[in-house]
């Protein structure tokens, strides 16, 4: 059983959260996290690069120059990839870079990242985010507790929390439904609401 300290809105200890999910150092599975991060970044690629092959460029028909006597290599068409203005050989075409990640791998990655943050002292669990949406207020709260850079995860997509962190370069907020292993790796600290952490842990059961 793992015990996690829970803080109030003033970042003072107010209780603990007990879970049967194993969050020890042995649960930090780096290869699985790497696989999920790689798949996340691959899915963000547009894949819309496109070049024309020799069958798609304009021209062709007439032989560009005679077969012999010019000193040049023989050419049968000005659409060849060897000619200026010709097609591109083996060039990129629109494609989908998405990589499939099954549920078991994703669960192991989430468990590994939570375990890593907990073991390294970079996991901060709060009862609930309380903010008026002011950037300065949020920045002072996070920097005052040395929690930057930080990923803030709320139980729902809290508009005020998102607005308060939007202009903080080293912070980002999201709802637990959009939780990203990549973003958790990117930001050193993970600041999460108690209800949001419970939701994540339920996924691991």
C-alpha positions in Angstrom: 0.0 0.0 0.0 1.2 3.5 -0.9 0.5 6.6 1.2 0.5 10.0 -0.4 0.3 13.3 1.5 -2.5 15.6 0.5 -2.2 19.4 0.9 -4.9 22.1 1.1 -5.1 25.2 -1.2 -2.3 26.9 0.9 0.0 23.9 0.3 -0.2 22.8 3.9 -0.6 19.1 4.8 -4.3 18.3 5.4 -4.4 14.5 5.2 -3.2 11.4 3.3 -4.4 9.3 0.4 -3.9 5.6 0.7 -4.0 3.3 -2.4 -3.4 -0.3 -3.1 -1.7 0.5 -6.4 2.0 -0.2 -6.1 4.0 3.0 -6.6 7.5 1.9 -5.5 10.7 2.4 -7.4 10.4 -1.0 -9.0 7.2 0.2 -10.8 9.2 2.9 -12.8 9.2 1.2 -16.2 11.3 3.5 -18.4 10.9 1.6 -21.7 7.1 1.7 -21.4 7.1 5.4 -20.7 9.5 6.0 -23.7 7.2 4.0 -25.9 4.1 6.1 -25.0 6.0 9.4 -25.3 7.3 8.3 -28.7 3.8 7.4 -29.8 2.4 10.7 -28.5 5.0 12.8 -30.5 4.4 10.6 -33.6 0.7 11.3 -33.4 1.3 15.0 -33.4 3.1 14.9 -36.7 1.1 16.4 -39.6 2.4 14.0 -42.2 1.3 16.3 -45.1 4.7 16.6 -46.8 4.2 15.8 -50.5 6.4 15.7 -53.6 5.6 14.8 -57.2 6.9 11.7 -58.9 8.0 11.7 -62.5 4.5 10.6 -63.5 3.0 13.7 -61.9 5.2 16.5 -63.1 4.4 18.3 -66.4 6.5 17.8 -69.5 7.8 14.7 -71.2 6.9 13.3 -74.6 9.8 14.6 -76.7 13.3 13.3 -76.1 15.2 16.1 -74.4 18.3 15.8 -76.7 19.7 13.3 -79.1 21.0 10.0 -77.9 24.6 10.4 -79.0 27.2 13.1 -79.7 26.4 15.5 -76.9 28.7 14.1 -74.2 25.8 14.0 -71.8 24.3 10.9 -70.3 21.4 9.6 -72.4 17.9 10.8 -71.4 14.5 9.7 -72.6 12.3 12.3 -70.7 12.7 15.6 -69.0 10.4 14.3 -66.3 13.2 12.0 -65.0 14.4 12.6 -61.4 17.9 13.2 -62.9 16.7 16.3 -64.8 16.1 19.8 -63.5 12.4 20.2 -63.1 11.8 16.5 -63.1 10.0 14.4 -60.5 11.3 13.4 -57.1 12.5 9.8 -56.7 11.2 8.2 -53.4 10.0 11.5 -52.1 7.6 12.0 -49.2 3.9 11.5 -49.6 1.0 12.3 -47.2 0.9 9.6 -44.5 -0.3 8.9 -41.0 2.4 8.6 -38.3 0.2 7.4 -35.5 1.4 4.5 -33.5 -1.0 2.2 -31.6 -0.5 1.9 -27.9 -2.7 -0.7 -26.2 -4.4 -0.1 -22.8 -2.1 -2.3 -20.8 1.0 -0.3 -21.9 -0.8 3.0 -21.3 -1.7 1.9 -17.8 1.8 0.8 -17.0 3.1 4.2 -18.3 0.7 6.1 -16.1 1.6 4.0 -13.1 5.3 4.4 -13.9 5.1 8.2 -14.2 3.1 8.6 -10.9 5.6 6.3 -9.1 8.5 8.3 -10.5 7.1 11.6 -9.4 6.3 10.2 -5.9 9.7 8.6 -5.4 11.5 11.7 -6.5 9.4 14.0 -4.3 7.9 15.8 -7.4 4.3 14.7 -6.8 2.1 17.3 -5.1 -1.5 16.4 -4.3 -3.9 19.2 -3.4 -7.5 19.0 -2.2 -8.7 21.4 -4.9 -7.3 24.2 -7.0 -8.6 27.6 -5.8 -7.8 30.5 -8.1 -9.5 33.5 -9.5 -7.8 33.0 -12.9 -5.1 35.6 -12.3 -1.7 34.6 -13.7 0.3 36.5 -11.0 -1.6 34.8 -8.3 -0.9 31.3 -9.7 2.7 32.1 -10.5 3.4 33.4 -6.9 1.7 30.3 -5.5 3.8 27.8 -7.6 7.1 29.7 -7.4 6.7 30.3 -3.7 6.6 26.6 -3.1 9.4 25.9 -5.7 6.9 23.9 -7.9 8.0 25.3 -11.3 8.1 23.9 -13.9 4.8 22.2 -13.2 1.9 20.3 -14.8 -1.4 21.0 -13.1 -4.1 18.3 -13.4 -7.6 19.0 -12.3 -10.6 16.7 -11.9 -12.4 18.5 -14.7 -11.2 21.0 -17.3 -11.1 24.0 -15.0 -11.2 27.1 -17.1 -9.9 29.4 -14.3 -6.8 27.1 -13.7 -6.1 26.9 -17.4 -6.4 30.7 -17.8 -4.2 31.3 -14.8 -1.4 29.1 -16.2 -1.7 30.1 -19.9 0.9 32.8 -19.7 3.3 31.0 -17.4 6.0 29.6 -19.6 6.9 26.8 -17.2 3.4 25.6 -16.3 0.5 24.0 -18.0 -3.0 22.9 -16.8 -5.3 20.2 -18.1 -8.2 18.0 -17.0 -7.6 14.5 -15.9 -9.4 13.1 -19.0 -6.7 14.6 -21.2 -3.9 13.5 -19.0 -0.7 13.1 -21.0 2.3 10.9 -20.0 4.4 13.1 -22.4 3.4 16.3 -20.6 4.1 14.7 -17.2 7.6 13.8 -18.4 8.1 17.3 -19.9 7.3 19.1 -16.7 9.4 18.4 -13.6 6.6 18.7 -11.0 3.2 17.1 -11.1 0.6 19.1 -9.1 -2.7 17.2 -9.1 -6.1 17.4 -7.4 -6.9 14.6 -5.0 -10.0 13.6 -7.0 -8.0 13.6 -10.3 -5.3 11.3 -8.8 -8.0 9.0 -7.6 -9.5 8.9 -11.1 -6.1 8.0 -12.5 -5.5 5.3 -10.0 -8.9 3.8 -10.7 -7.7 3.3 -14.3 -4.9 1.2 -13.1 -7.1 -1.3 -11.2 
